[in-house]
Amino acid sequence: MASNEWQDEFTWGHQALRAGFAVAADGTLRLVRLAHPDDDRPATPHSALPLVELTALGHGSGWSGPRFTGTAFGARLAYRTHRTGRRDGWEWLTAELHDTDTGLTASVELTSPTGVSVLRSRVRLRNEGREPLVVQSVSSLLLGGLPAPDALDVHRARNDWLAECRWYAEPLRAAVADIHVDVHQHDSRAALALTGRGSWPTDGHLAMGALTERDGGRAWAWQVESPAGWRWDLGERAHGSYLALNGPTDAEHQWRVRLAPGEEFTTVYGALALGSDLDTAIGALTSYRRAIRRPHPDHTALPVVFNDYMNTLMGDPTTAKLLPLIDAAADAGAEYFCIDSGWYDDDTRGWWDSVGAWQPSPRRFPDGGIRAVLDRIRERGMVPGLWLEPEVVGVRSPVAAELPDDAFFQRDGVRLAEQGRHQLDLRHPAARAHLDKTVDRIVGDWGVGYLKLDYNIVVDPGTQAPGDLAPGAGLLGHAHAYLDWLSGVLDRHPGLVVENCASGGMRMDGATLAVAQLQSTSDQQDPLRYPPIAAAAPTAVPPEQGAVWAYPQPEFDDDLTTWTLGGALLGRIHLSGHLNRMPAHQLTLVRDAVAVYKSIRGDLARALPFWPLGLPGWTDEWLALGLFVPGDRTAYLSVWRRGGPAELRVSVRHLAGRTVRAEVLHPSSAEAGQAVWDGEGLTVSVPRTPGVLLIRLTQDG
């Protein structure tokens, strides 16, 4: 598009991000440039796209705008006006677009935390016309003008149960074939699209992705902040590339919404981070995630949590089993003690399909009940916690008959059952009242200060309650209502700490992470397979929120004990294991690791991640995760060896050429390995496998 085709050009941003906008000849507002202010590369306005892509019944279907020629609803949304401002450390811009044919108005709400190179976007639709409009898809963020597919690598993260955060990369051109655009005078219809599925929003893949420019020194990382369905697209447009971020759509998630005159709908957020490489882009996302989350003292206190489940009681708690564990956990330095699943189980047929009332089992806690156990936790100086799976009600639970059908997920008037369980719909007042009563009893009456909220079923594609046009819309409505309910719980109980879990990391989405204080990273029980998950978890969750299991066992040798403990020290340590059965020497190893964690956790709460060996592979023999403290002279590096040579040189680019002191913090034994700084990098030696080192790098002078 020639420069004389542009009008009403303006810029917006701050010292870390600059966006340029212009109105095209067709009246649409376009984002023609998005970069760091110091980036002097020329913009590519000919490949810019309208700010919104939208499809609606009767007005074109499918992804018509970015990919295909023909009528695109987004191209009919003409620019009206915009306004800008600054509020609470954020820059904001709202652009208003309007379609005269239907009366639809789209307000594009762009925000960015001052000093952080991240753009956040959502779209608010309002029907100002006279007729209803059924929307099938609407983008949260749409950006053209990216480099051509030939110059880009795309990064995605497989996210499966027990195998979370497995990043892989390929050239974007491998998915978007070169069709010789100039010959066809038509952009390619090929695109790389990734979608979430069902009520586990991060089952299959993380709801994020990244692009890196080969030899270009630029990277883009994004997340779709949807607690339900989502989709992102990468494709080719006018010799460049485009990125589209969406919440649920009709085609992938059976999502549709009917807007009667005067009604509104707001999309989920999409966020895009800029960086000079993948590490800096993810670092910007980390800072952004801290900026959007609900304030809570836990984010800086980082107390050590002991949880009785993993490789320990495994859902079979009793007073007799818990009391010695409580004492051992307190002696090891734990500050919270969470009783995991099974505390409510008083049914010889099993508890899976009978849960919902959340009353303690008299059989499991015969003397003084569960309150006596909670009191013992407090007596030992720890905060008591309980596991809860709030959204499910077993088909054999009395609650299933007490609540009305409309309080549960349904299709065609039939209450759904998944794996012997019903799913509560938190939009219904009876469902919400039931959970409020439950939590207020557990937290308010029993004095529980920590809740591990789990979710172990998948409902796909959702629910169709009265008023829902499609099940995907019902699912999104419930998911937003769940987060609103959780926010209400935290408003009433501001000291409560909440861990988000869905069979590990199956609900590791940005929307939920902005409300919960901790995020379970995995249910992985094999200590040798946990390190690639722990090392990659900071791509999805800030280190201080990422709960990593450390489950030493009496039968472990010293190497395996220090291995499982060391893997959690740059995350949020979740201690487990039969500590009460350990000899004194082994308990000393546990105490030493916990003491090291407490000595560095103040830095973890503000540190940014980097990966000196690249993002970890599932079978890599050597793995590394680094955290550096902005504005400080300190960095931390966890290095794992599962095989391969006993010595490895690790590049730490931001410290190269400086005088640095390298100190091994964990394990305490000098025989476990060493790290030597040579002025340009670090030489790490780990003589035995499995072996792990936590190294502190301190810049002198």
C-alpha positions as a printed Julia matrix, in Angstrom:
701×3 Matrix{Float64}:
   0.0     0.0    0.0
   1.51    3.32  -1.01
   2.16    5.93   1.67
  -0.4     8.34   0.16
  -3.1     5.79   0.93
  -2.63    6.41   4.67
  -4.35    9.04   6.78
  -4.68    9.95  10.46
  -1.35    8.4   11.46
  -0.42    8.38  15.16
   1.9     6.6   17.59
   1.46    5.3   21.11
   3.59    3.55  23.71
   6.41    4.13  26.19
  10.17    3.67  26.59
  10.02   -0.11  25.99
   7.37   -0.37  23.26
   6.21    1.83  20.4
   3.16    1.2   18.23
   2.31    3.05  15.03
  -1.23    3.26  13.66
  -2.78    4.61  10.47
  -6.15    4.67   8.8
  -6.12    2.95   5.41
  -7.99    4.08   2.3
 -10.81    1.63   3.14
 -11.36    3.39   6.48
  -9.94    0.64   8.69
  -7.45    1.37  11.45
  -4.26   -0.67  11.15
  -1.31   -1.39  13.4
   1.51   -0.63  10.96
   4.43   -0.91  13.36
   5.13   -2.56  16.7
   8.71   -2.49  17.96
  11.09   -1.31  20.63
  11.65    2.47  20.28
  15.35    1.88  19.52
  14.53   -0.45  16.62
  15.04    1.62  13.46
  14.04   -1.06  10.98
  11.52    0.31   8.46
   7.85   -0.52   8.89
   6.01   -2.61   6.3
   2.61   -0.89   6.05
   1.63   -2.81   2.91
   1.24   -5.97   5.01
  -0.6    -4.36   7.93
  -4.05   -5.71   8.78
  -7.23   -4.22  10.23
  -7.17   -4.25  14.04
  -9.99   -6.8   14.27
 -10.94   -9.95  12.41
 -14.52  -11.05  12.99
 -16.97  -13.49  11.44
 -20.73  -13.59  11.94
 -23.61  -15.65  10.61
 -24.89  -14.17   7.37
 -21.81  -11.99   6.93
 -19.16  -14.43   5.76
 -17.81  -17.49   7.51
 -14.36  -18.85   8.13
 -11.13  -16.91   8.57
 -11.68  -14.57   5.68
  -9.57  -11.54   6.49
  -5.92  -12.47   7.03
  -5.89  -15.62   4.97
  -8.34  -15.28   2.17
  -9.58  -12.64  -0.19
 -13.27  -11.86  -0.29
 -15.57  -10.2    2.17
 -14.16   -9.87   5.68
 -16.24   -8.4    8.45
 -13.08   -6.89   9.94
 -12.59   -4.84   6.78
 -16.01   -3.24   7.35
 -15.2    -1.94  10.82
 -14.25    1.64  10.05
 -12.23    3.82  12.37
 -14.25    6.29  14.45
 -11.96    7.65  17.13
  -9.38    6.75  19.75
  -8.28    7.92  23.15
  -5.18    7.31  25.26
  -4.12    7.65  28.86
  -2.01    6.38  31.74
  -3.3     4.66  34.86
  -1.62    2.77  37.74
   1.61    2.14  35.85
  -0.09    1.17  32.6
  -0.38    2.96  29.26
  -3.69    2.44  27.48
  -5.26    3.13  24.12
  -8.86    2.43  23.13
  -9.78    2.58  19.44
 -13.42    2.59  18.43
 -14.44    0.95  15.15
 -17.93    0.76  13.63
 -19.83   -1.06  10.89
 -22.69    1.02   9.51
 -24.5    -1.94   7.91
 -25.07   -3.89  11.14
 -24.51   -1.18  13.73
 -21.75   -3.26  15.35
 -19.14   -1.28  17.29
 -15.79   -2.81  18.25
 -13.69   -1.13  20.92
 -10.09   -2.38  20.75
  -8.54   -2.01  24.2
  -4.73   -1.96  24.08
  -2.66   -1.73  27.26
   1.0    -2.08  28.2
   2.76   -1.92  31.58
   5.11    1.07  31.49
   8.67   -0.07  30.84
   7.71   -3.61  29.76
   7.79   -4.56  26.09
   4.42   -6.32  26.08
   1.21   -5.36  24.3
  -2.05   -6.63  25.78
  -5.23   -6.53  23.72
  -8.89   -7.43  23.9
 -11.95   -6.4   21.88
 -15.31   -5.29  23.25
 -18.23   -5.75  20.81
 -21.47   -3.82  21.18
 -24.51   -4.19  18.96
 -25.79   -0.66  18.27
 -28.0    -1.85  15.42
 -31.62   -2.88  15.23
 -31.2    -6.59  14.55
 -29.52   -9.42  16.51
 -26.08  -10.51  15.33
 -24.56  -13.98  15.86
 -20.78  -13.74  16.18
 -18.76  -16.86  15.33
 -15.22  -15.61  15.95
 -13.49  -12.41  16.94
  -9.77  -11.84  17.34
  -8.25  -10.61  20.57
  -5.11   -9.41  18.79
  -4.25   -9.25  15.1
  -0.84   -8.21  13.81
   0.54   -8.17  10.28
   3.84   -6.81   9.07
   6.02   -9.5   10.64
   9.05  -10.77   8.68
   8.47  -13.27   5.87
   8.01  -16.95   6.84
  11.41  -17.78   5.33
  13.13  -15.7    8.02
  11.25  -17.09  11.03
  11.28  -20.12  13.31
   8.12  -20.9   15.25
   8.18  -22.33  18.78
   5.4   -24.33  20.42
   5.1   -26.26  23.69
   3.49  -29.66  23.96
   1.71  -29.88  27.3
   0.55  -33.33  28.24
  -0.26  -34.98  31.53
   3.06  -35.91  33.21
   4.99  -34.27  30.34
   4.34  -30.54  30.51
   6.14  -27.62  28.84
   7.93  -29.57  26.07
   8.99  -26.87  23.6
   9.89  -27.63  20.0
  10.76  -25.45  17.03
  10.62  -25.57  13.25
  10.89  -23.1   10.37
   7.59  -21.32   9.82
   8.03  -22.04   6.11
   7.66  -25.76   6.89
   3.99  -25.11   7.68
   3.32  -22.16   5.38
   4.39  -23.44   1.98
   6.01  -21.13  -0.56
   3.45  -21.05  -3.4
   5.26  -18.28  -5.32
   2.89  -15.49  -4.39
   3.96  -13.21  -7.24
   2.98  -15.76  -9.87
  -0.44  -16.36  -8.34
  -0.99  -12.75  -7.26
  -2.57  -14.23  -4.16
  -1.34  -14.84  -0.64
  -0.97  -18.41   0.5
  -3.98  -19.94   2.19
  -1.68  -22.14   4.25
  -1.38  -21.27   7.91
  -0.09  -22.78  11.11
  -2.95  -22.88  13.6
  -2.92  -24.2   17.15
  -6.01  -24.65  19.31
  -6.91  -25.57  22.86
  -9.61  -28.1   23.59
 -12.21  -28.75  26.24
 -12.24  -27.61  29.83
  -8.52  -28.25  30.27
  -7.26  -25.15  28.43
  -3.62  -26.29  28.3
  -4.2   -29.94  27.5
  -2.13  -30.76  24.41
  -0.28  -27.44  24.1
   0.39  -24.4   26.2
  -1.82  -21.47  25.18
   1.22  -19.58  23.95
   3.88  -19.61  21.25
   6.86  -17.67  19.91
   8.66  -16.57  16.78
  12.38  -15.94  16.43
  14.01  -14.21  13.5
  17.06  -15.94  12.09
  20.0   -13.51  11.99
  17.6   -10.68  12.74
  17.91  -10.22  16.47
  14.18  -10.14  17.15
  11.71  -12.42  18.91
   7.99  -12.37  19.64
   6.31  -14.45  22.37
   2.59  -14.52  23.06
  -0.11  -16.02  25.21
  -3.88  -16.31  24.85
  -5.39  -15.67  28.27
  -8.36  -17.96  27.95
  -9.54  -20.29  30.72
 -11.4   -22.26  28.04
 -10.93  -22.55  24.26
  -8.31  -20.62  22.3
  -6.64  -20.46  18.92
  -3.62  -18.78  17.39
  -2.69  -18.53  13.7
   0.47  -17.74  11.79
   0.32  -17.2    8.05
   1.65  -15.26   5.08
   0.41  -11.85   4.03
   1.9    -9.48   1.39
   5.39  -11.02   1.58
   5.3   -10.85   5.36
   3.75  -12.87   8.16
   0.76  -12.28  10.4
  -0.25  -13.43  13.88
  -3.85  -13.79  15.05
  -4.8   -14.55  18.66
  -8.33  -15.74  19.45
 -10.38  -17.1   22.27
 -12.86  -19.86  21.39
 -14.32  -19.96  17.89
 -17.3   -21.64  16.28
 -15.21  -23.83  14.0
 -12.93  -25.25  16.71
 -14.88  -24.98  19.96
 -18.6   -24.74  19.06
 -18.57  -21.17  20.37
 -21.11  -18.6   19.2
 -22.7   -15.62  20.88
 -25.88  -13.78  19.91
 -25.8   -10.03  20.48
 -29.25   -8.52  20.68
 -29.47   -4.76  20.18
 -27.69   -3.09  23.08
 -25.82   -6.24  24.19
 -22.04   -6.59  24.52
 -19.37   -9.27  24.45
 -15.72   -8.91  25.42
 -13.0   -11.26  24.19
 -10.32  -12.87  26.3
  -7.0   -11.06  26.44
  -4.12  -11.75  24.09
  -0.61  -10.61  24.98
   2.45  -10.21  22.75
   5.99   -9.67  24.07
   8.94   -8.31  22.1
  12.57   -9.24  22.68
  15.98   -9.43  21.09
  15.86  -13.23  21.47
  13.55  -15.86  22.92
  14.93  -15.47  26.44
  14.31  -11.72  26.57
  10.83  -12.06  25.06
   9.86  -14.64  27.7
  11.5   -12.43  30.32
   9.2    -9.6   29.24
   6.21  -11.97  29.49
   7.36  -12.86  33.03
   7.37   -9.21  34.07
   3.99   -8.73  32.43
   2.51  -11.77  34.21
   3.59  -10.28  37.51
   1.94   -6.99  36.56
  -1.48   -8.49  35.73
  -1.87  -10.93  38.61
  -3.88  -10.3   41.72
  -1.68   -8.81  44.49
  -0.96  -11.22  47.32
   1.76  -11.42  50.02
   2.54  -14.99  48.95
   4.18  -13.68  45.77
   7.08  -12.28  47.81
   7.0   -14.47  50.95
   7.34  -17.78  49.05
   6.78  -20.11  52.03
   7.89  -23.74  51.73
   4.91  -26.09  51.25
   4.86  -29.73  52.29
   2.16  -31.76  50.52
   1.5   -35.34  51.63
   0.45  -36.7   48.23
   3.21  -37.27  45.71
   5.0   -40.59  46.16
   3.91  -40.51  49.82
   0.33  -40.94  51.06
  -1.1   -40.81  47.53
  -4.65  -39.89  48.59
  -4.77  -42.08  51.71
  -4.35  -39.72  54.69
  -5.22  -40.74  58.25
  -4.44  -39.26  61.64
  -1.91  -42.03  62.31
  -0.1   -41.44  59.03
  -0.2   -37.64  59.16
   1.03  -36.87  62.67
   4.59  -38.2   62.19
   4.75  -36.56  58.75
   3.69  -33.23  60.24
   6.45  -33.38  62.81
   9.05  -34.36  60.22
   7.97  -31.64  57.8
   8.19  -29.0   60.5
  11.65  -30.22  61.5
  12.73  -30.0   57.84
  11.69  -26.34  57.65
   8.28  -26.5   55.94
   6.0   -23.52  56.6
   2.74  -24.86  55.13
   1.43  -28.42  55.36
  -1.24  -29.45  52.84
  -3.33  -32.58  53.36
  -4.05  -33.72  49.84
  -6.92  -35.84  48.47
  -8.76  -38.49  50.47
  -9.44  -36.61  53.72
 -13.2   -36.73  53.02
 -13.24  -40.42  51.98
 -15.48  -42.51  54.23
 -16.83  -44.83  51.54
 -15.5   -48.36  51.14
 -16.42  -48.23  47.43
 -13.97  -45.38  46.82
 -14.35  -41.62  46.74
 -14.0   -40.74  43.05
 -17.71  -40.71  42.22
 -18.98  -39.73  45.7
 -17.23  -36.39  46.29
 -19.06  -33.09  46.62
 -20.05  -32.62  50.26
 -16.43  -32.09  51.41
 -16.96  -33.27  54.98
 -14.08  -34.97  56.82
 -14.04  -38.73  57.23
 -14.64  -39.91  60.83
 -13.02  -43.23  59.92
  -9.78  -41.59  58.85
  -9.68  -39.1   61.73
 -11.18  -40.94  64.73
  -9.76  -38.96  67.66
 -10.73  -35.31  67.56
 -11.48  -35.46  63.86
  -9.63  -33.56  61.18
  -9.57  -30.46  63.35
  -7.16  -32.18  65.74
  -4.79  -32.79  62.83
  -5.12  -29.19  61.64
  -4.38  -28.05  65.19
  -1.24  -30.2   65.24
  -0.05  -28.5   62.04
  -0.52  -25.1   63.68
   1.17  -26.25  66.88
   4.25  -27.14  64.83
   4.36  -23.6   63.44
   2.91  -24.36  60.0
  -0.2   -23.16  58.16
  -2.65  -26.01  57.47
  -3.88  -26.7   53.95
  -6.41  -28.99  52.28
  -6.97  -30.36  48.77
 -10.31  -29.61  47.15
 -11.81  -30.31  43.74
 -14.57  -27.71  43.88
 -16.17  -27.95  40.44
 -17.04  -31.65  40.52
 -19.84  -33.57  42.25
 -19.8   -37.37  42.13
 -22.87  -39.1   40.74
 -23.24  -40.92  44.1
 -22.85  -37.76  46.18
 -25.92  -36.49  48.05
 -25.1   -33.05  46.62
 -25.98  -34.38  43.16
 -29.61  -34.69  44.25
 -29.7   -31.56  46.41
 -28.79  -29.08  43.66
 -31.03  -28.35  40.65
 -30.12  -29.65  37.2
 -29.39  -26.12  35.99
 -26.54  -25.9   38.52
 -24.61  -28.48  36.45
 -23.23  -28.72  32.93
 -25.89  -29.98  30.52
 -26.61  -30.6   26.86
 -30.1   -30.8   25.34
 -31.56  -30.63  28.83
 -29.55  -33.65  30.04
 -27.14  -33.27  32.94
 -23.67  -34.33  31.81
 -21.64  -37.02  33.56
 -17.92  -37.47  32.94
 -16.04  -40.34  34.58
 -18.73  -40.74  37.22
 -18.91  -37.03  37.99
 -21.09  -34.03  37.28
 -19.6   -30.61  36.6
 -20.92  -27.57  38.47
 -21.77  -24.49  36.42
 -20.55  -21.56  38.53
 -22.88  -19.17  36.73
 -25.76  -20.7   38.69
 -26.37  -19.13  42.12
 -27.02  -22.51  43.77
 -23.67  -23.89  42.57
 -21.84  -20.81  43.78
 -23.64  -20.79  47.12
 -22.71  -24.46  47.65
 -19.02  -23.74  47.09
 -19.05  -20.53  49.12
 -20.52  -22.43  52.04
 -17.9   -25.16  51.63
 -14.91  -22.82  51.5
 -16.16  -20.55  54.28
 -16.5   -23.62  56.52
 -13.05  -24.97  55.66
 -11.22  -21.63  55.76
 -13.37  -19.58  58.1
 -14.41  -22.23  60.65
 -11.54  -24.71  60.45
  -8.79  -22.13  59.98
  -7.3   -23.64  56.81
  -4.92  -21.16  55.16
  -4.04  -23.03  51.96
  -6.27  -24.65  49.36
  -5.01  -26.86  46.56
  -7.8   -26.58  43.99
  -7.66  -29.51  41.59
  -9.69  -30.39  38.5
  -9.44  -33.91  37.08
 -12.13  -34.29  34.42
 -12.44  -32.87  30.91
 -15.74  -31.67  29.45
 -15.61  -31.13  25.71
 -16.92  -28.92  24.17
 -18.82  -27.49  27.14
 -22.34  -26.86  28.38
 -25.52  -25.48  26.86
 -27.54  -24.05  29.7
 -30.67  -21.99  29.06
 -29.46  -18.85  27.32
 -26.34  -20.46  25.85
 -26.28  -20.37  22.08
 -23.55  -23.03  21.87
 -21.66  -25.27  24.33
 -18.35  -23.49  23.79
 -19.98  -20.26  24.92
 -21.32  -22.02  27.99
 -17.86  -23.33  28.82
 -16.27  -19.88  28.54
 -19.06  -18.41  30.65
 -18.5   -20.98  33.39
 -14.72  -20.55  33.28
 -15.04  -16.79  33.77
 -17.57  -17.39  36.56
 -15.14  -19.81  38.25
 -12.43  -17.16  38.31
 -14.92  -14.6   39.58
 -15.92  -17.03  42.34
 -12.26  -17.6   43.23
 -11.64  -13.85  43.36
 -14.61  -13.55  45.71
 -13.12  -16.24  47.97
  -9.83  -14.34  48.14
 -11.66  -11.09  48.82
 -13.35  -12.69  51.86
 -10.21  -14.52  52.99
  -7.27  -12.29  51.96
  -4.67  -14.41  53.77
  -5.68  -17.61  51.98
  -3.15  -19.08  49.55
  -4.57  -20.93  46.52
  -2.74  -23.44  44.36
  -4.16  -24.02  40.89
  -3.98  -27.62  39.72
  -5.65  -29.68  37.01
  -3.98  -33.08  37.04
  -0.79  -31.06  37.21
  -0.42  -28.4   34.5
  -3.55  -28.92  32.4
  -4.97  -25.53  33.42
  -1.79  -23.48  33.2
  -3.41  -20.54  31.38
  -2.75  -16.84  31.83
  -6.25  -16.0   33.03
  -6.14  -18.47  35.91
  -2.53  -17.63  36.81
  -3.57  -14.0   37.25
  -5.87  -15.03  40.13
  -4.22  -18.05  41.84
  -1.03  -17.71  43.86
   0.62  -20.99  42.82
   0.48  -23.28  39.81
   1.1   -27.01  39.87
   3.6   -27.8   37.14
   3.11  -31.59  36.91
   2.01  -34.86  38.49
   5.23  -36.49  37.26
   6.34  -39.12  39.8
   9.71  -40.07  38.29
  12.43  -37.77  39.67
  14.57  -38.37  36.58
  11.84  -37.08  34.26
  10.87  -34.0   36.25
  13.89  -31.77  35.41
  12.85  -30.87  31.82
   9.44  -29.84  33.2
  10.97  -27.81  36.03
  13.51  -26.19  33.71
  10.89  -25.13  31.15
   8.09  -24.17  33.56
   9.18  -20.48  33.74
   8.17  -20.14  30.08
   4.57  -20.43  31.28
   4.57  -19.24  34.9
   6.77  -16.87  36.94
   9.31  -18.89  38.97
   7.79  -17.97  42.33
   4.39  -19.35  41.23
   5.58  -22.6   39.68
   5.16  -25.45  42.19
   7.8   -28.14  41.62
   7.7   -31.42  43.53
  10.72  -32.43  45.61
  10.0   -35.89  47.0
  13.06  -37.53  48.61
  12.49  -41.05  49.9
  14.26  -43.1   52.58
  15.41  -45.61  49.96
  17.09  -42.92  47.8
  20.88  -42.62  47.86
  22.43  -39.2   48.47
  22.7   -38.36  44.78
  19.01  -39.01  44.07
  17.99  -37.19  47.25
  19.91  -34.05  46.34
  18.7   -34.42  42.75
  14.98  -34.28  43.56
  15.53  -31.45  46.06
  17.75  -29.44  43.73
  15.25  -29.53  40.89
  12.8   -27.36  42.84
  15.13  -24.66  44.16
  14.55  -22.18  41.32
  10.8   -22.69  41.44
   8.35  -23.0   44.29
   9.49  -25.96  46.36
   6.71  -28.47  47.08
   8.25  -30.87  49.55
   6.94  -34.41  49.95
   8.28  -37.86  50.76
   8.37  -40.08  53.83
  10.57  -37.72  55.83
   9.53  -39.41  59.08
  11.25  -42.63  58.0
  14.57  -41.06  57.04
  17.86  -41.48  58.91
  19.49  -38.39  60.4
  22.01  -38.03  57.57
  19.3   -37.94  54.93
  17.19  -35.47  56.92
  20.21  -33.19  57.05
  20.29  -33.15  53.24
  16.62  -32.14  53.19
  17.11  -29.4   55.79
  20.15  -28.05  53.96
  18.24  -27.78  50.68
  15.29  -26.05  52.35
  17.69  -23.63  54.04
  19.3   -22.8   50.69
  15.88  -22.13  49.19
  14.96  -19.79  52.02
  18.23  -17.91  51.56
  17.55  -17.13  47.87
  13.76  -16.89  47.63
  13.79  -13.13  48.03
  15.62  -12.93  44.7
  13.37  -15.45  42.94
  10.32  -13.23  43.34
  11.8   -10.62  40.96
  14.19  -12.66  38.83
  13.8   -13.28  35.09
  14.53  -16.64  33.43
  17.09  -17.56  30.79
  18.16  -20.85  29.24
  21.9   -20.99  28.46
  21.58  -24.42  26.81
  18.33  -23.53  25.04
  14.89  -24.67  26.1
  15.17  -28.21  27.49
  14.4   -31.3   25.47
  12.57  -34.21  27.07
  15.52  -36.58  26.7
  18.42  -34.1   26.97
  21.34  -35.41  29.01
  22.28  -31.9   30.25
  19.67  -29.28  31.19
  20.02  -25.76  32.53
  17.76  -23.03  33.86
  19.04  -19.62  34.86
  17.46  -16.72  36.73
  19.0   -13.25  36.81
  17.95  -10.46  39.13
  17.36   -7.21  37.17
  19.42   -4.32  38.45
  21.45   -6.63  40.67
  24.76   -8.39  40.2
  23.38  -11.83  40.97
  22.24  -14.74  38.83
  21.37  -18.33  39.67
  21.87  -21.38  37.5
  20.49  -24.89  38.0
  22.32  -27.5   35.95
  21.21  -31.13  35.7
  23.21  -34.04  34.28
  21.37  -37.23  33.35
  24.11  -38.59  31.11
  26.77  -37.54  28.61
  30.24  -36.17  29.43
  30.97  -35.24  33.02
  32.0   -31.69  32.11
  30.19  -28.99  30.16
  30.86  -25.38  29.3
  27.87  -23.11  29.75
  27.62  -19.67  28.18
  26.1   -16.92  30.32
  26.0   -14.1   27.79
  24.89  -11.22  29.99
  27.9   -11.8   32.28
  30.51  -12.52  29.6
  33.67  -10.44  29.95
  33.03   -9.6   33.58
  34.62  -10.71  36.81
  32.22  -13.2   38.36
  32.36  -15.36  41.46
  30.77  -18.82  41.03
  29.49  -20.53  44.18
  27.81  -23.93  44.38
  24.91  -23.61  46.82
  23.48  -27.1   46.44
  24.47  -29.84  47.12
  26.69  -28.94  50.07
  29.14  -31.77  49.34
  32.12  -30.73  47.2
  32.14  -34.2   45.68
  28.84  -33.49  43.9
  30.5   -31.17  41.38
  31.99  -27.77  40.8
  31.63  -24.66  38.67
  34.5   -22.47  37.46
  34.12  -19.06  35.79
  36.74  -18.33  33.13
  35.78  -14.75  32.29
  33.53  -15.64  29.35
  31.53  -18.59  30.58
  31.13  -21.32  33.15
  32.7   -24.77  33.15
  30.53  -27.16  35.12
  31.64  -30.62  36.2
  29.2   -33.18  37.6
  31.05  -36.48  38.11
  28.05  -38.77  38.74
  24.55  -39.2   37.36
  22.01  -38.19  38.26
  23.63  -34.98  39.39
  22.41  -31.43  39.92
  24.1   -28.18  40.92
  22.58  -24.88  41.99
  25.14  -22.17  41.31
  25.1   -18.54  42.36
  26.95  -16.16  40.05
  27.91  -12.85  41.63
  29.46  -10.07  39.6
  32.34   -8.37  41.43
  32.98   -4.66  41.38
